[in-house]
Amino acid sequence: MRAALASALVVAAVACGDPGDVVVDGAVDARAADAAVDAAPPTWPFALPPGFPVPRLPPGNPITAELAELGRHLFYDQRLSANGTQACAGCHFQDRAFADGRVTPSGSTGDVLRRNAMGLTNIAYNPTYTWANPTSTTLELQAMIPIFGKHPIELGVAGHEGEIVDRLAADASYPARFAAAFPGQPTPITWPNIIRAIAAFERRLISGGSPVDRFAAGDATALTPSEQRGQVLFFSETLECVHCHGGFNYTIAVDHAALPVQQSQFFNNGLYNVDGTGAYPMGDQGLWEFTFDPADSGRFRPPTLRNIAVTAPYMHDGSVATLEDVLAMYERGGRLVTSGPFAGDGRTNPYKSPFVGGFTLTAEQRADLLAFLRALTDQAFLTDPTLADPFR
Amino acid sequence: MKHALALAPSLLAAVGLALAPLAACGDNDEHTHDHPDAAIDAGPLAVSIPFAAAVRGTPFACGASITGVGTAASTYVASDFRFFVHDVALVPTGGGAPVPVTLTVNDHQNAAGVALLDFENATGPCQMGSAATYTTLVGTVPPGTYLGLRFKLGVPFAQNHVDPAGAPVPLGEPGMLWTWQSGYKFLKTDGAVGANGFNLHVGSTGCPGTVPTQPPTGPCLNPNVADIVLASFQPGVSTVVADTGPVLAGVDVSVNTAMTAPGCMSFPDDPECNTIFPKLGLPFGAIPAGNQALFTVR
């Protein structure tokens, strides 16, 4: 059994928080999909909020209720880490829209990660994963990083693959769950299948029930007058928010089944300007890490603003503590870091998006805009028992 | 794309149309199988209409640096060039009513006759688009001889405000969407002079309703759909050139009025639009429309 497992194993090379250098088992990689599985376009078996398109599904991983339910158990299961102390959910808390509230998280062995744990709201619609990786185009690819990565270690699975599979095989419920999720497979408890299941669960993390959505659907009482004024401001040409945060998912970095081509979008929002010529802190320079083009310095994927009020702290490095601070930064047209090794004025970063030009708000307008952003919180999503920890 | 439309060279010359060799004619495929001769006599003709994009005569490319743009003769670095067209029609030689071109449905043209021409390829400073480009309309017209092209720059109202999440491509394009209420950017030509972004976004304004996330409650006050007539367009010979140089010629693209959009984004209070809109053949507030200067025939 070990030999068979080893041949099916996903191999992780050096992972530096982004999966650009990870070798993937072809069966997991959507771009090398199993032709037998890919006979018909995958379908979406779950309900979607009104106005939400069908997510694009990788051809190698059709989604079923059984698969997603298996994935939910695996997502919340600490036995998935080598030392049994951390689950995927260890950095993704439902009540924080699957962010974790920390500046940067730590892995199962204490390694500190360089980037803020993203919320997982509506990640089924992401064109790319992690903060700035144009090559990480499926959740299956992304999941390899926290599972197998060694630099830093998160779940620390590399070198312990068979041991963890044996744990799951000895469990009272997993053999039946895997059999139901992968019918017809004689030995379904494999790492490629574990990853497929976790990705399927993550695709179910769909949120479209905020007060803003209820107001859009015709419930005139769903938003307060202040929230309504903030909504008009948000969509105005004076603030330019929607150039990066437009559309049903409040980000233009969006993909779904009906779009002809997958898109990837990355922007420099003026967070840093370390040397006055546009540099970001060494070791975390965004899209530049893939292109080495100076103009790509500081370009990161704009996240959805759905549930944004519960995912503080903000930005790729968690360096902006509150939503008020985020708004102040955009109002200024970039962040001024006054002291320390990263001092500099992001407003004059030459690679900043031209849509981060700054604006002036009255105190009331500021409060209105914040009220609108908070009205993008979907309380039902944060408490949905079908997305919650099944071990509690 | 299974079958090329077979036409005798003499007929080709007679109708004065260059036939796109790979253009299939949808329903006509089956017809051609059963009655090939009848198809030649009565079937529609494939037509392709190539477009080119330029700024002051320099072909558009992501990151292209163009000198002499606007009243301050600025050096402008281009970062986007996309626009929607619809109601595409050819004019019969000698005059008469324009004959609609039936656009072939593909990833860039939909069954309602809306197409997105896309010249950016998501490289360099083009940060809001996708790698795919699309520069030639393909469709069919009834047999005949044609001289002259008409189309509308924009998205028709009936298509512009359908739920963007479910809209048929090329609608739904994230980088071209304003909001459900105001619809799409019909024309998006972005660029910058140094750190000063100067982006031209043309679309409908004054779309009634108080909720940006709902369709408008009635027709938009300023539809801003330009009617383009290119009388010298010869099918099979001509290329339509969209050049923003003449459109930007009357504005200083190196500066922006404070608290207005960076460039001209169609909003009525933005003085940068004052000289731009008339040159698109559109009025801007009290300023009347002029002759459109964006499109020429080459």
Interface residues (C-beta under 8 A of the other chain):
Chain A: G51 F52 P53 V212 D213 F215 A216 G218 Q228 Q231 V232 F234 F235 E237 T238 E240 V242 H243 G246 G247 F248 I252 A253 V254 H256 A258 L259 P260 V261 Q262 Q263 S264 Q265 F266 F267 A295 R299 T348 P350 K352 S353 P354 F355 G357 F359 T360
Chain B: S79 D107 H108 A122 G124 P125 Q127 M128 G129 S130 A131 A132 D163 P164 A165 G166 P168 V169 P170 G172 E173 P174 G175 L177 W178 T179 Q181 D190 A192 A195 N196 G197 N199 T210 V211 P212 T213 Q214 N256 M259 T260 A261 P262 M265 S266 F267 D270
